[in-house]
Amino acid sequence: MTAFSHSALLKKICGSDAPPAPGEDLRLVLELCSDEGTERRFLAESLDESPRLCRRFLIAVNHLLPTTLRVSNGRSACETLERNAIQEALWIQAISDVMHAAHDRSRNRLWKHSLLTAMIVRELAAHLSIPPQGLLLPAAMAHDVGHLLIWGPATDSGIDWHAEHDRLVDQDQEPLPERNHCLIGAGLLQSWNAPQELIEAAAHHHHPQNAAEPVRTLIAVVSLADLIAEHVDAEQNPSELSLETSTAWTILNDSAGLSSSNQEQLLADMLIPASIQADRLAGLLS
């Protein structure tokens, strides 16, 4: 879809209401961080202007960093960390804040699913000979953001977790645009001026082969992590998973050198640490 049709889709779904979005202070810092010309001092001052924003940024960034690199304030973070690491923490915070703003049970489940997917992605990247470049964890956090509006007040009937999408895919059909969380998510992220890999993750996490070539490997990592996280959410037996026959597995084998020879080994290595990290981050961000 074009940018105009994404905008029209959001208008159709939200009506006169504004689509959900990160807070103005966070959007400003994200914009500053994406501009290579922004001085680090100015970025730090913008963070420090909002104590709540800075506190949640430090939670996110310290969760992603090795213990030896932990930072205690916005200024030290901006002075010592790579800009990509700062941007990654800010986008995780932004998506988490938007998802967590609504306190109904379905959206809380979406938020926890997204955190788990991000932590699985983190573990999965360690099993790749050539990890993809880009905002990998925020892309994982963002992949299902379209569900925010499928569950919103503009929809006249609720849709269970992925049930409608999966039912239509099994029938080789596409959901209506206003019920297609992939299209909605891509449009929502585009309205936030999100980086391209986040938009592509929302649009193509079910079909990573359709992602733009420069980010296809990154989207395949998100896609495989999403399959695993859905499996965990449903409390299914690991034997019911078929990762090795997925398109994402093939892409990663071919382009990134997936080191695990089978899914049993991969799950044994990843699931426990990813689940612990997701639960810890959920507690810190609550």
N, C-alpha and C positions, 0 to 999 in steps of 0.2 A: 504493500500500500504506500501511497505517497504521503508526504507530510500533511498535505491538505486533507486527504481522506482520513488520516489518523485524527486530525483535529475535529473533523466532522463526526467521526465515531464517538469521540469523547463527549462532544456536544449532545449527541443523540442519547447517550447513556446518562449523562449527568444533568441534562436540562439546564436550568438556570443556576444550579449549584456549581461551584468551582471544584474541579477534580482534586483529590487529596494530593498534598505536596509537602515537602520538608518546610520547616519554619524559615522565615525570612532571614534570620541571622545565619542559619546554616547554609541557605542558598547563596548568600553573599560570600561566605568563606569558601564554598565550593567553586564559585566563579573566580575568586581570587587565586585559588590553588591551581586551577586549570590554566591560568595565564602565566606562562613562563617568565613574563616580565615583572611579575609581582615580587617585590623584595620580601625576603623571609621575615624581616623585622615587622613589616606592615601586616603580613599574614598572622604573625604571633599576636600583634596588638588587636587584630580583629577577633581572634579566638578569645583573648583575655577579656574582651568587653562583655562577654556573656559567661558568667561563672558556671552555669548549668551546662552550656554548650561545651565549654572547655573540659569540665569534669567528665562528661560522657565521651568526648573525643579521647581523653587520656585512658579511659577504660578500654575503648576499642583498640587504640594503638598499642597499648601495653599488652593486651591479650595476643596481639599478632607478633610481637617482638620476642626474641630470645631474652631470657632473664637478665643477661649481661648488658642489654641495651635499653632497659626500662628508663622512661623519662618521667619527671615529676611535675612539669608544668608546660604550658603551651610554648613558651619561648624556647626552652631546651629542645622540645620536639621539633620545632621549626628550624632551629639552628643545626641540629645534628642528623636528622633523618632525611633520606631521599624523598624528593617531592612525591614520587609514586607511592611510597609508604604512607605519607600524610593523606594523599588523595584516597587511598584505599580505605583507611580508617574512617575518613569523613563520609564516604559513600556507604559504608556499612552502617554507620550511625544514622545517616539520612533515611535509608530504607527501613532500618529497624524502627526508627521513630514513627514513620508513617504507618507501618503495620501495627505497631503497638499502641497507637493513639486510640484505636477502637478496641473496646474491652469485651466484645462478644466472643463466645467460645470458638466460633469458626475462624475468626481472624487471629486469635491467639494460637490456634493450631497452625495456621499458615505461617505465622512468625516463627514458631518453633521448628517447623519443617524447613524454613529458609535458613535458619541458623545451623541446623543439622547438615543441610546440603552444603553450606559454606565450609563447615569443619571437615566433612568428608572430602570435599575438593582439596582442602589443605593437605590432608593425608594422601590423597590420590596423586597429587603433584609430586610427592616424594618418591613415587613408584614409576616416574617417567624419566627416561634418559634425557629427553629434551623437553623440559617443562615449558608451557606456553608463556609468552610475555603478555603483560597487560593486567588489568584489574580483575584478577581471577576470582577472588573471594566476593567482591561486590557483585560481580556478574552472577555468581551462585545465589547470593542473597536476593537478587532482582528477578530471577527467572520466573517466578510465579506471582509477581506483583499484580498482574492483571486480575487475579482472583479478588482483589480488594473491591473492584467495581462490579464483578459478577455477584458478589454478596451484598452490594450496596442497595440503597433505597430505590434506585431507579429500576431495579429488576423486580418483576412482578411475582416471581416464584424462586425459592432458594434452590441452589444446586449443590449437591454433596461434593465432597473432596474429589475432584477429577472425574467423578462418575459420568457426567454428561459428555465430557471430552472423550473419555475412553470408550464410551458406548458408541459414539459417532465414528470414531476412528476404526473400531472393530467392524463397522458397517461400511467402511471406506467412504465416509462422508465428512464434510467439514461443518463445524458448528456455525450458526448464524454469527455474523461479525460481532454483534452486541453480546454474544455469549461465548466468544472465542477468547480465552484468557491470554493467548499468545499475541493476538492483534491488539487487544486492549492494553496489555502490559507494555508492548513496544511503543504504543501511542502515549501512554502515561509517562514513560521514561523520556520520550522525545520532548514532551511538554516541560520536563524538568531540565532540558539541555544535558542529559546524561551522556557519558562517553559511549562510543559506538558499540563496544563489546557488551555493555549492559543491555542496550537496545536489542542487539542480536541474540543475546541469551534469552530474553523474554520471547522474542519472535520465533526462535528456532530450536529451543531446547528439546522438543519432541522429534525434530528432524534436523539433526546437526549437519547433515550433508548439504542442506540448503543455506547454511550460513556463508557469509562472505569469506573467501579463501584466506585472507590474512588472519581471521579470528576463528577459523573452523576448528582447529585443534582445541582452542580454549572452550568453545561451545560444546565440543564433544566431552571434555572433562566435566563440564556442568551437567550435561545430559546423563552421563554415566552415574554421577553422584546423585542426581535426582531420582534415577531408577532405584538406587540403593536406599535413599532416604524414604521414598514411598513404601518400599518393602518393610523398612523398620517401623514406619508409622502404622502400617497395617498389621504389625506383629506376625508376619508370615514366616514360615520355615525357610531357611536359606536355600534348601534344595529346590524351592519353587521359583527362584530367580534364574534368569537366562541371560546373564550379562554377555557371555561370550558370543552369542548370536546377534547382539545388538549392533546397530550401525556405529554407535559411539565407540564400542570396543574395537571395531575394525579400523576406524579412523585413528585411534590412539596407537594401536599396534603398528600401523603403517607410517604415521607421521611423528610420533613422540616416543616410541620405544617403550611400550608398557612392560615393565620388568617382571610382573607376576605372570606365571604361566597359566594360571587358572583362577576362576572366581573364588573358589574356596580359600586359596592362599591369600588372595587380595582382601577378602572380607575378614579373615582371621587377623590380618595385620592392621586393618583400619577401623573396624567398627567400634571397638571399645574406646580407644583414645578419642575418636571423633565424637562419640556420644558424650563422653565426660567433658570435653571441651565445649560442646554446644550447651550442655546443661549449666556449666560454669558461666559462660558468657550470658546466657539468658538470665541467670540470677543477678549478675552485675548490672545488666542493662534494664532490669525491671524497675 
